[in-house]
Amino acid sequence: MQTYLIKTEPHSTGLGQAQRKLDAPVGHEVHVRVHAVALNFRDLMLAEGQYRGAHDSPVIPCSDGAGEVIAIGPQVTRFKVGDRVVSAFFADWISGAPTPQNTANTLGGAVDGLLAQEVVLHEQTLVAIPAHLSWIEAATLPCAAVTAWNALFVEGRLKAGDNVLLLGTGGVSIWALQLAKAAGVHVIMTSSSDEKLQRARSLGANATVNYKHTPEWQDEVLRLTKGRGVDLVLEVGGQGTLTRSVASARMGGTVAIIGGVSGFGGEIDPVTLIGSAKRIAGILVGSRDMLEALSSFVSENAIHPVIDRVFSFDQAHEAYAYLKSGSHFGKVVIEVQ
Ligand SMILES: NC(=O)c1ccc[n+]([C@@H]2O[C@H](COP(=O)([O-])OP(=O)(O)OC[C@H]3O[C@@H](n4cnc5c(N)ncnc54)[C@H](OP(=O)(O)O)[C@@H]3O)[C@@H](O)[C@H]2O)c1
């Protein structure tokens, strides 16, 4: 079968196609024909050798994929041939708190991922797909959606009537917008583009701020919340946004630290946290239990994720370049045939 492989040594950039032969599944292994793979910012970092925890030897890239079970090992109990499944981000983090052990094996980083025509995974690394989702839609669940779920409802503990600030209109933030609105949460959203903000409002964003036109956007967030600040910020910006995100949170509020699309870094003045009793919470995607809870919520609320653009398997390089351009709104997906 045809696969992509990525070399992840420092300074290497490489996304090449290769042929691989898969052995029949044994024990708890499940053989999956992959139909769609969703890209994340992390996949760009991995391709450019900038990601911690990557494997030294070439791995199959991408954590997020959806496909159909075509064979199972003799000890498999969770799935049967024909089932529709999606991968979990961590091979071993099933439930409970993260540990160094259960978060060591990330798909598409430390161990093989999904950008291949077929993969063999342990049954514990797979979850059933919500029935109303297509392959392309389901492929977006494992990383961006679980991260948004964890930040909003696990670490962020949001409930109906609370408010959240979402930065930019990439995969995590648009998933967070859809989940937050379905849960009755008030959303303030930023973007560099008025056109994208218009789309965010059409998806339910209650208020929007263009961070290019309003560089001190935290002042606008405070104005919109009558000086109080938001209950939670999903901080995906990094060094260009961190200080403003902290300033946007209310007294006793939480800043969920997720990423660094403007560069990893930034400084937090401890006094601003102490004086207003704010909480900083690091988010590390989430467990398989969170993926299952998310999938139930997505089914109950009939949510269809926002897919910006779909590329073919042979266009993986173009898909990566498109994600890197930042022109997207929501998710970029590769269809695998
Ligand atoms: N901790 C975790 O578990 C975890 C999980 C998933 C992702 N992440 C991280 O979270 C970040 C977002 O991931 P993603 O997959 O959603 O990325 P993505 O889809 O590539 O999002 C890119 C978007 O970020 C926005 N952006 C760029 N610069 C910005 C700035 N200065 N201020 C505000 N927004 C800005 C842009 O939105 P506009 O065009 O609207 O301006 C851009 O389209 C990445 O750093 C990723 O590594 C972490």
The ligand as a Gaussian input file, in Angstrom:
#p B3LYP/6-31G(d) Opt

LIG

0 1
 N       -1.759000      21.840000      23.147000
 C       -2.403000      21.028000      22.333000
 O       -2.812000      19.940000      22.713000
 C       -2.665000      21.463000      20.923000
 C       -3.594000      20.788000      20.120000
 C       -3.899000      21.295000      18.861000
 C       -3.249000      22.434000      18.414000
 N       -2.311000      23.015000      19.203000
 C       -1.646000      24.250000      18.781000
 O       -2.648000      25.259000      18.697000
 C       -2.311000      26.161000      17.654000
 C       -3.474000      26.230000      16.680000
 O       -3.571000      24.975000      16.012000
 P       -4.544000      24.815000      14.769000
 O       -4.344000      23.428000      14.252000
 O       -5.890000      25.314000      15.101000
 O       -3.841000      25.845000      13.769000
 P       -4.321000      26.402000      12.391000
 O       -5.577000      25.743000      11.930000
 O       -3.155000      26.382000      11.470000
 O       -4.690000      27.928000      12.781000
 C       -4.041000      28.985000      12.156000
 C       -4.821000      30.269000      12.445000
 O       -4.294000      30.934000      13.579000
 C       -4.628000      32.302000      13.477000
 N       -3.520000      33.161000      13.873000
 C       -2.319000      33.306000      13.304000
 N       -1.612000      34.245000      13.935000
 C       -2.410000      34.716000      14.934000
 C       -2.267000      35.720000      15.908000
 N       -1.161000      36.447000      16.008000
 N       -3.306000      35.940000      16.750000
 C       -4.434000      35.220000      16.670000
 N       -4.618000      34.257000      15.745000
 C       -3.620000      34.020000      14.899000
 C       -4.999000      32.592000      12.023000
 O       -6.407000      32.886000      12.024000
 P       -6.977000      34.152000      11.213000
 O       -6.636000      33.887000       9.778000
 O       -8.435000      34.116000      11.509000
 O       -6.309000      35.381000      11.760000
 C       -4.686000      31.266000      11.333000
 O       -5.578000      30.983000      10.289000
 C       -1.008000      25.660000      17.060000
 O        0.073000      26.322000      17.670000
 C       -0.982000      24.191000      17.439000
 O        0.325000      23.677000      17.513000
 C       -2.009000      22.547000      20.440000

